[in-house]
């Protein structure tokens, strides 16, 4: 056997041995399974819906006038602190006083006429009872008396109205609070017709505010009174304010939006949220970006929700692995060596990411969340692609799994 033939035989042997090693190594890499675990621990489970609204005082009163006239004096301005009953403006009294004097005169005349007709009635009543006057004469006296009484009642009512209108010329604050709006100036004429003109808007106690949020009809079913709320305002982007749902108003509000090709109506419901405002940062009419927590539990035992979806089945496990199953609608799995043990658990609330565990496991246990068929870093691009296609059909894909992996 010449030297050249020996070299060819050696090369062929090396190729055969190398191919066998590669096949065995690739098969082993393909069968490698990675199990991800999580620790059963206490934490927060929450889920929220978003909405927008406006900051409003809890109590807000529009102060107007019920009579027409000229604003004579104004004693308050924006941000003035006022108390209940405090004089804040006066209207010109000349016309109102003239009206009052006229009604007083009419009242006095009606009163005198009534007194005369009453005396005449009493006198003629006695004569009529003694049959000294005719029925016609008596009936005329009765008629005149009743007419005088009616005129007196009308005059008394008109006088009371004139007195009340004169009192309306003195405008006082109906509540303790702060003036947040002043809509008139001295010398301005206001006309009271079908709608009372607003002169001032007074808000009571700006340390207590509320957010009136518009919640979409698709989310309103999860909102309840007493739920925790957080919100931000553009004026203080780094601050997060807290509140509580106080009221869900039953009347819906509709907002129409249209484009060149379609028109839709968005139905929302007003949700009132109370909040503290000790430092007066929250000002009336600010826009609030609201998060209402429809699920909100703190310090509860929980596991990742995907742990409840894991099941040890082939090709995730081999023939040598031992599976110890149990009865139960919801289970989590632990692994000790090559033994998989199921634990029946009672679950509570979930937000899709974490699930509350009421019973079945204890804090600190390691539970399996998912399993992945993987390869070593030394495999080729083809092997990596094969590994990707062999992910567990029972587990969700990890983040970024749709991106093409690069081989090394």
Backbone torsions as a table, in degrees:
resi	resn	phi	psi	omega
1	UNK	NA	121.0	-176.1
2	UNK	-77.1	171.9	-175.4
3	UNK	-66.2	-35.9	-178.0
4	UNK	-65.7	-40.3	179.9
5	UNK	-66.5	-37.3	179.3
6	UNK	-62.4	-41.3	-179.4
7	UNK	-63.8	-41.1	179.5
8	UNK	-64.3	-39.2	179.1
9	UNK	-64.1	-42.1	-179.8
10	UNK	-63.3	-42.1	-179.9
11	UNK	-63.7	-42.1	179.9
12	UNK	-63.5	-40.5	179.6
13	UNK	-63.9	-41.5	179.6
14	UNK	-62.6	-40.7	-179.7
15	UNK	-64.1	-43.5	179.7
16	UNK	-63.1	-46.1	-178.7
17	UNK	-64.3	-44.1	-179.8
18	UNK	-62.5	-40.4	178.8
19	UNK	-64.1	-40.5	178.0
20	UNK	-63.3	-42.8	178.8
21	UNK	-62.8	-41.0	-179.0
22	UNK	-64.3	-41.4	179.8
23	UNK	-65.0	-45.5	179.9
24	UNK	-64.9	-41.8	179.7
25	UNK	-66.0	-42.7	179.3
26	UNK	-64.1	-41.0	179.4
27	UNK	-63.9	-39.6	180.0
28	UNK	-66.5	-38.1	-179.5
29	UNK	-66.2	-38.4	-178.9
30	UNK	-66.1	-27.9	-176.7
31	UNK	-88.7	0.8	-178.9
32	UNK	-71.1	129.7	-179.4
33	UNK	-118.5	130.8	177.4
34	UNK	-108.7	125.2	179.9
35	UNK	-105.4	125.4	175.0
36	UNK	-94.1	138.5	-178.3
37	UNK	-127.0	164.2	176.1
38	UNK	-142.0	151.3	-179.1
39	UNK	-91.6	132.0	174.2
40	UNK	-67.9	120.2	-175.2
41	UNK	-146.2	168.7	177.4
42	UNK	-90.2	141.0	-178.5
43	UNK	-165.4	-162.9	-177.7
44	UNK	-109.9	135.6	173.8
45	UNK	-120.6	118.1	-177.5
46	UNK	-144.2	154.4	175.1
47	UNK	-148.9	138.7	-174.1
48	UNK	-134.8	160.6	171.7
49	UNK	-115.9	155.0	-177.3
50	UNK	-109.0	151.7	178.2
51	UNK	-158.6	169.4	174.5
52	UNK	-123.5	152.3	-179.4
53	UNK	-160.4	-171.1	179.5
54	UNK	-128.0	148.8	177.9
55	UNK	-79.2	130.2	-179.6
56	UNK	-135.3	147.7	170.7
57	UNK	-64.0	149.0	178.8
58	UNK	-64.7	-43.2	177.0
59	UNK	-121.7	124.3	-178.2
60	UNK	-138.8	124.7	-175.2
61	UNK	-121.1	130.4	173.5
62	UNK	-92.5	121.4	-178.1
63	UNK	-97.1	123.4	-179.4
64	UNK	-128.5	-165.9	177.6
65	UNK	-134.6	144.1	-178.4
66	UNK	-97.0	1.1	179.0
67	UNK	-125.2	154.8	177.0
68	UNK	-89.1	149.7	178.8
69	UNK	162.5	-168.1	-178.1
70	UNK	-104.0	135.1	175.6
71	UNK	-72.8	114.8	-175.7
72	UNK	-87.5	-49.5	-177.1
73	UNK	-137.3	142.0	173.2
74	UNK	-124.2	128.8	-173.5
75	UNK	-109.7	-4.0	-179.0
76	UNK	-131.7	165.0	178.4
77	UNK	-138.3	-175.4	175.7
78	UNK	-54.6	139.3	175.9
79	UNK	71.2	7.0	176.3
80	UNK	-69.7	133.9	176.0
81	UNK	-86.9	125.8	-176.3
82	UNK	-125.1	159.0	176.2
83	UNK	-116.4	160.5	-179.5
84	UNK	-60.7	129.5	-179.8
85	UNK	88.7	-5.4	-178.9
86	UNK	-70.7	138.5	177.9
87	UNK	-70.4	125.0	-179.2
88	UNK	-119.4	-18.3	177.6
89	UNK	-165.5	158.7	176.3
90	UNK	-135.4	144.0	176.0
91	UNK	-102.7	160.1	177.9
92	UNK	-61.6	132.3	-172.0
93	UNK	-101.1	-7.1	-171.0
94	UNK	-59.3	-52.2	-178.6
95	UNK	-64.3	-41.2	-178.4
96	UNK	-67.2	-37.7	178.8
97	UNK	-69.1	-35.8	176.9
98	UNK	-65.0	-42.4	177.7
99	UNK	-62.0	-40.7	179.5
100	UNK	-63.7	-42.4	179.7
101	UNK	-63.4	-40.2	178.7
102	UNK	-64.3	-43.6	179.9
103	UNK	-68.9	-31.8	177.3
104	UNK	-65.9	-40.6	178.7
105	UNK	-65.5	-42.7	178.5
106	UNK	-63.8	-37.2	178.1
107	UNK	-64.5	-44.9	-179.5
108	UNK	-62.7	-41.5	179.0
109	UNK	-64.6	-42.4	179.8
110	UNK	-65.9	-35.2	179.7
111	UNK	-67.4	-41.4	178.8
112	UNK	-65.0	-41.4	179.8
113	UNK	-64.4	-39.5	180.0
114	UNK	-66.1	-43.2	-179.8
115	UNK	-62.1	-40.5	178.5
116	UNK	-64.5	-47.7	-178.2
117	UNK	-67.2	-29.2	178.3
118	UNK	-69.1	-42.7	177.9
119	UNK	-64.9	-41.8	179.5
120	UNK	-63.5	-38.5	179.6
121	UNK	-65.6	-45.2	-178.8
122	UNK	-63.7	-39.8	-179.9
123	UNK	-65.8	-45.8	-177.9
124	UNK	-73.5	-24.5	177.0
125	UNK	-65.2	-39.8	179.1
126	UNK	-66.0	-42.2	178.7
127	UNK	-65.2	-36.5	-179.4
128	UNK	-68.3	-39.5	179.9
129	UNK	-64.1	-27.7	177.5
130	UNK	-92.0	5.6	177.8
131	UNK	59.6	39.6	179.2
132	UNK	-97.4	-12.2	175.0
133	UNK	-128.8	160.4	-177.3
134	UNK	-78.0	165.9	176.9
135	UNK	-62.0	-39.4	-177.9
136	UNK	-63.7	-44.9	-180.0
137	UNK	-63.6	-40.1	-179.4
138	UNK	-68.1	-43.1	-180.0
139	UNK	-62.2	-36.1	178.3
140	UNK	-66.3	-38.0	177.7
141	UNK	-65.1	-43.1	178.4
142	UNK	-60.9	-42.7	-179.1
143	UNK	-62.5	-46.7	-179.7
144	UNK	-62.5	-36.0	179.4
145	UNK	-67.4	-46.6	-179.7
146	UNK	-65.5	-37.4	177.7
147	UNK	-63.8	-42.7	179.0
148	UNK	-63.6	-38.7	179.1
149	UNK	-66.4	-41.3	178.1
150	UNK	-63.3	-42.9	178.7
151	UNK	-63.5	-37.5	177.9
152	UNK	-65.0	-44.0	179.1
153	UNK	-60.9	-40.9	178.5
154	UNK	-64.4	-43.4	179.6
155	UNK	-63.9	-38.4	178.7
156	UNK	-64.5	-41.2	178.9
157	UNK	-66.0	-42.5	178.8
158	UNK	-64.1	-36.9	178.1
159	UNK	-66.5	-41.8	178.6
160	UNK	-63.0	-38.2	178.0
161	UNK	-65.3	-43.0	179.1
162	UNK	-63.2	-40.2	177.2
163	UNK	-64.7	-41.5	179.2
164	UNK	-66.0	-42.4	178.9
165	UNK	-61.5	-37.7	177.3
166	UNK	-64.9	-37.2	178.1
167	UNK	-66.9	-28.9	178.4
168	UNK	-67.4	-17.2	177.7
169	UNK	-67.8	-20.7	175.2
170	UNK	-98.0	110.6	-174.2
171	UNK	-101.6	122.0	-178.7
172	UNK	-120.5	161.6	179.4
173	UNK	-76.4	130.5	-180.0
174	UNK	-81.0	-14.4	-176.8
175	UNK	-143.5	166.2	167.8
176	UNK	-79.4	133.4	-179.7
177	UNK	174.1	-156.1	-177.0
178	UNK	-128.2	137.5	177.8
179	UNK	-76.3	116.5	179.5
180	UNK	-107.0	-6.2	177.9
181	UNK	-154.3	136.4	174.8
182	UNK	-130.5	115.9	-170.5
183	UNK	-106.6	7.3	-178.9
184	UNK	-134.6	164.2	175.2
185	UNK	-127.2	160.3	176.5
186	UNK	-61.9	135.6	-178.8
187	UNK	91.3	-9.3	-179.6
188	UNK	-76.3	140.8	177.7
189	UNK	-94.3	130.7	177.4
190	UNK	-116.5	140.7	-178.2
191	UNK	-116.6	121.4	178.6
192	UNK	-96.0	110.5	179.6
193	UNK	-122.8	-118.6	178.6
194	UNK	-72.1	-25.3	-177.6
195	UNK	-125.8	132.2	179.9
196	UNK	-71.0	124.6	179.4
197	UNK	-68.8	139.0	179.9
198	UNK	-88.8	127.0	178.7
199	UNK	-99.0	-44.6	-178.2
200	UNK	-139.2	155.9	168.7
201	UNK	-121.3	124.8	-176.6
202	UNK	-118.2	128.7	177.8
203	UNK	-106.8	135.9	-179.6
204	UNK	-92.9	128.9	170.6
205	UNK	51.2	83.4	-179.6
206	UNK	-73.3	0.2	173.0
207	UNK	-77.2	-13.9	175.8
208	UNK	-117.4	113.5	-177.7
209	UNK	-122.2	172.0	176.1
210	UNK	-141.4	152.1	175.0
211	UNK	-109.2	126.2	174.4
212	UNK	-101.8	103.0	-174.0
213	UNK	-103.0	143.3	176.1
214	UNK	-96.0	110.4	-177.6
215	UNK	-102.2	131.9	-179.0
216	UNK	-62.3	148.5	-178.4
217	UNK	-60.7	-26.8	179.3
218	UNK	-72.3	-21.0	-177.0
219	UNK	-105.6	-14.7	-171.1
220	UNK	-65.0	-24.7	-179.1
221	UNK	-64.3	-24.3	-179.6
222	UNK	-92.3	-2.4	-176.4
223	UNK	-91.8	133.0	178.4
224	UNK	-136.6	155.8	176.7
225	UNK	-64.1	140.6	179.2
226	UNK	93.6	-6.8	-179.6
227	UNK	-70.8	148.3	179.5
228	UNK	-74.7	144.7	-177.9
229	UNK	-135.4	139.9	167.5
230	UNK	-122.8	149.2	179.1
231	UNK	-154.6	159.2	177.2
232	UNK	-127.1	159.6	174.3
233	UNK	-128.5	149.3	-176.9
234	UNK	-63.9	-26.1	-179.3
235	UNK	-65.8	-28.7	179.8
236	UNK	-132.5	75.6	-173.3
237	UNK	-64.2	-21.0	-177.8
238	UNK	-93.8	-1.4	-178.9
239	UNK	-106.3	139.5	174.7
240	UNK	-115.8	124.0	-178.3
241	UNK	-102.7	154.1	-177.8
242	UNK	-119.7	156.8	178.2
243	UNK	-161.9	-174.6	-178.3
244	UNK	-137.0	139.5	176.5
245	UNK	-67.7	122.0	-178.5
246	UNK	-102.5	-38.0	-173.1
247	UNK	-151.6	142.0	172.4
248	UNK	-114.6	109.8	-176.8
249	UNK	-77.4	131.2	-172.0
250	UNK	-74.7	-27.9	-179.3
251	UNK	-75.6	126.5	-179.7
252	UNK	-82.5	155.2	174.3
253	UNK	-120.2	137.7	-176.3
254	UNK	-111.8	137.8	177.4
255	UNK	-125.9	121.7	-177.0
256	UNK	-90.9	137.8	173.7
257	UNK	-130.5	138.7	-176.3
258	UNK	-136.8	155.0	174.4
259	UNK	-130.9	-174.7	-177.6
260	UNK	-67.6	-21.5	-175.2
261	UNK	-116.0	-14.7	-176.6
262	UNK	-152.3	163.5	177.4
263	UNK	-140.2	129.1	-178.2
264	UNK	-129.9	158.6	177.2
265	UNK	-118.9	123.8	179.4
266	UNK	-97.1	122.0	-179.8
267	UNK	-97.4	124.5	178.0
268	UNK	-129.5	162.6	177.8
269	UNK	-123.7	140.6	-179.5
270	UNK	-81.5	128.1	176.8
271	UNK	-118.0	124.6	-177.7
272	UNK	-95.2	126.9	-177.0
273	UNK	-121.4	125.1	178.5
274	UNK	-91.3	147.5	-179.3
275	UNK	-152.0	154.3	177.4
276	UNK	-87.0	146.0	-180.0
277	UNK	-139.3	60.2	-173.1
278	UNK	-66.2	-30.1	-177.2
279	UNK	-99.6	7.5	176.1
280	UNK	61.7	25.5	176.3
281	UNK	-68.9	-38.2	-177.4
282	UNK	-80.8	115.7	-177.8
283	UNK	-108.2	148.1	-178.7
284	UNK	-55.2	139.3	175.0
285	UNK	82.3	0.8	174.0
286	UNK	-64.2	146.1	177.3
287	UNK	-86.2	132.0	-178.2
288	UNK	-114.1	136.7	173.2
289	UNK	-100.4	111.7	-163.8
290	UNK	-107.3	140.2	168.2
291	UNK	-119.4	116.3	177.6
292	UNK	-102.9	121.2	-175.4
293	UNK	-86.2	102.6	179.3
294	UNK	-78.3	-26.1	171.5
295	UNK	-123.4	126.2	-175.1
296	UNK	-156.7	98.0	178.4
297	UNK	-131.1	133.7	178.7
298	UNK	-113.3	151.2	174.6
299	UNK	55.9	47.7	176.6
300	UNK	-114.4	149.8	177.2
301	UNK	-71.2	127.9	-176.0
302	UNK	-148.4	160.5	175.5
303	UNK	-134.5	159.8	173.1
304	UNK	-59.3	139.3	-176.7
305	UNK	-60.4	-29.2	-178.4
306	UNK	-69.6	-18.3	177.4
307	UNK	-65.2	-28.3	179.9
308	UNK	-78.7	-10.2	179.1
309	UNK	-100.0	-8.3	-179.0
310	UNK	-75.5	138.4	173.7
311	UNK	-139.5	127.6	179.8
312	UNK	-77.0	96.7	179.0
313	UNK	-132.5	159.4	177.0
314	UNK	-65.4	145.3	8.1
315	UNK	-89.2	16.2	-179.7
316	UNK	-71.7	-27.9	-178.6
317	UNK	-121.2	159.1	179.9
318	UNK	-102.5	177.8	-179.8
319	UNK	-67.2	-21.5	-178.3
320	UNK	-87.2	-10.6	179.3
321	UNK	-76.3	148.6	-179.6
322	UNK	-110.7	130.0	179.5
323	UNK	-113.5	118.4	178.3
324	UNK	-107.3	98.6	-175.8
325	UNK	-91.2	172.8	178.3
326	UNK	-151.3	167.9	177.8
327	UNK	-82.5	142.5	177.8
328	UNK	157.1	146.1	179.1
329	UNK	-73.6	-35.4	-179.9
330	UNK	-123.5	133.3	-176.8
331	UNK	-137.6	152.1	165.4
332	UNK	-125.7	157.4	-173.4
333	UNK	-121.6	141.3	172.0
334	UNK	-117.9	161.1	-177.3
335	UNK	-132.3	128.0	176.4
336	UNK	-128.2	104.9	-175.1
337	UNK	67.1	-121.8	177.6
338	UNK	-106.5	21.4	179.4
339	UNK	-109.6	124.0	176.4
340	UNK	-102.7	125.3	-176.8
341	UNK	-119.4	129.7	178.6
342	UNK	-89.9	145.6	177.4
343	UNK	-129.0	116.5	177.6
344	UNK	-72.0	131.0	-177.0
345	UNK	-127.8	151.5	171.5
346	UNK	-101.3	123.9	-175.0
347	UNK	-103.3	157.6	176.8
348	UNK	-113.2	-125.8	-177.8
349	UNK	-79.5	160.1	176.6
350	UNK	-147.2	149.0	174.4
351	UNK	-112.8	13.5	-179.7
352	UNK	90.8	-19.8	178.1
353	UNK	-106.7	-49.1	176.3
354	UNK	-122.0	151.0	-179.1
355	UNK	-127.6	135.4	178.2
356	UNK	-73.1	136.1	176.3
357	UNK	-110.0	117.2	-178.9
358	UNK	-84.9	-42.3	179.5
359	UNK	-156.4	162.5	176.3
360	UNK	118.4	-29.5	177.0
361	UNK	-137.5	166.1	-179.7
362	UNK	-117.6	159.8	179.9
363	UNK	-62.0	136.2	179.1
364	UNK	99.9	-14.4	178.8
365	UNK	-67.7	146.1	176.4
366	UNK	-98.1	119.5	179.5
367	UNK	-114.8	150.6	-179.6
368	UNK	-80.7	132.3	178.9
369	UNK	-103.0	-33.5	178.3
370	UNK	-165.6	166.0	177.8
371	UNK	-136.3	145.5	-177.2
372	UNK	-134.7	130.8	170.9
373	UNK	-80.2	115.9	-174.4
374	UNK	-128.0	177.9	178.0
375	UNK	-127.8	165.5	177.9
376	UNK	-79.7	166.5	-177.8
377	UNK	-66.6	-18.5	-175.7
378	UNK	-85.2	-2.9	-177.6
379	UNK	-75.5	164.1	-178.2
380	UNK	-82.8	173.0	178.0
381	UNK	-59.9	-37.1	179.6
382	UNK	-64.4	-41.0	179.6
383	UNK	-66.8	-38.8	179.1
384	UNK	-63.2	-42.3	177.7
385	UNK	-62.2	-39.7	177.8
386	UNK	-63.9	-39.3	179.5
387	UNK	-62.8	-39.8	-179.9
388	UNK	-62.7	-36.5	-178.1
389	UNK	-76.2	-13.3	-178.0
390	UNK	-101.2	19.5	175.2
391	UNK	-61.5	154.6	-178.7
392	UNK	-59.2	128.6	176.7
393	UNK	-72.4	-7.9	-175.9
394	UNK	-97.3	-5.9	-174.7
395	UNK	-119.8	149.0	176.6
396	UNK	-71.1	154.2	-179.7
397	UNK	-71.2	141.1	177.2
398	UNK	-70.9	162.0	179.4
399	UNK	-58.0	138.0	179.0
400	UNK	79.7	6.9	-177.3
401	UNK	-69.0	-18.4	-179.4
402	UNK	-81.5	-10.6	179.8
403	UNK	-81.5	143.7	179.6
404	UNK	-72.1	128.7	-179.0
405	UNK	-85.3	147.5	177.8
406	UNK	-101.3	138.0	-179.5
407	UNK	-87.4	153.4	179.9
408	UNK	-106.5	NA	NA
